[in-house]
Structure formats: C-alpha cells, structure tokens
Amino acid sequence: MKLDKNTNILIVGLGVIGGGYASALTQSGYKVKCITKEARDVEYALERGMLQAGTTEVDADMIGEADIVIFALYPTVFIEWIEQNQHLFKPGAL
C-alpha cells in the first residue's frame, strides 16, 4: 500500500498517544477519523481540527473504509476490541 493524502486513517483510542497521532497526521494533510470511549475527547479533537470525524460507537463503515488503523489502547482492551471487530476490516488494511 502506498501512503498518500487519500489514505484513510482510523485511530482507535484518542488519549494522549492517539491524540498525538491524530494531530500530527492531520497537520501533515492526512484524513484522520477516530473511535474512542469519551465523547469529550472527540469533541475536543474536532473543535481543534485534529480529526475529519469521530465517534464513541463502533462504526462498521468507518472501520471498513480505513486503509490504516492505529491502535492506541491498553493491551487488554486491544485484545477484546480486535476479537469483537476484526471482521469489519477491509482486505489489505494495515
């Protein structure tokens, strides 16, 4: 896969690490969306232009459109999230 400005990037978890990725990637011109637990984190990031879109719910379309998924979750949460949602990834997603 070639990383370019049309690459759809999804960040799962928008805490310190996920927020840092969102900010840096958006500033570099990439399309960034997120799924996270806290609505206030989504609101904060949207108000500051760090995201194209964000939600606190698992969004099958958002996951299915992602070319690259960045996980910024605790390991135990990551395992559970993958077990429940891996079927939503499109073939070839990183």
N, C-alpha and C positions, 0 to 999 in steps of 0.2 A: 504494500500500500504506500502510496505517495502522500506525504503530509503537505497539504496546501491550504489556502484560505477557505476552500469549500469543504474541508474535512469537518464533520460533525463530531464534537467532543462532548461527552457526558461525564460529569463529575458526580460521584455518589458519596455524599458526606461533605458538608460545607462548613466545617470547623476551621481551625487555623490552617491546617495543611490544604484542605480542599479550597478554602477561600483564597489562599495564596496562589494556587494553580489557576483558579478562575480569573483572578486579577491579572496575572502575568500573561496568560493565554489570550484573554480579551484585549489587553493592551497591544499584543502582537498581531491582532487582527483576526483571530480565530473565532468561530461560532461556538459558544460555550453554553450548555444547559446543565441543570443540576437536579438531583433528587436528594433531599435531606430531611431530617426529622423535624426541625424547628422552622415554623413559618417566619419567625422574625429574622432568621438567617437569610432566607430567600428574599424577603422584603429589603433588608439591608443591602444585599448584593445587587438587586435590581435597581434600587434608588441610586447606587453609585456606578451603574453601568458595567458591572462586573459580569453580567450574565445576559444572554439573549432571552432565556426563560428558566423558570424553576418551579418545583412543586414539592409538596411533602408527601405525596402519594406515589406509589409505584405506577408509572405511566408506560404502558406497553408500547405506545407509538414512539415516545421519546427514547426508550431503550432500543427499540427496533431500528431507529434512524441513526443511531450512534455508530460512527466508524471506529472511534477510540473511547474506551471507558476507563476513567481514572477513579480508583477506589481510595477514599480517604476515611476508612472505617477502622474501628478496633478489630483485631483478628477474629474474635468470636462472633462479632456482628457480621463481618465479611462472609464467614462460612455460612451462616444462616441465610444471608441475603442471596448468595450465589445458589444455594440449594433451592430456594424458592423462585428465583427469577432467571436462571441461566437459559431457560428455554425461550426467552424473549429476545436474545441477541441474534442479530442477523449473521449469516455465514461470513466469515472473514473478519469480523470485528476483533479489534485488539483490546 
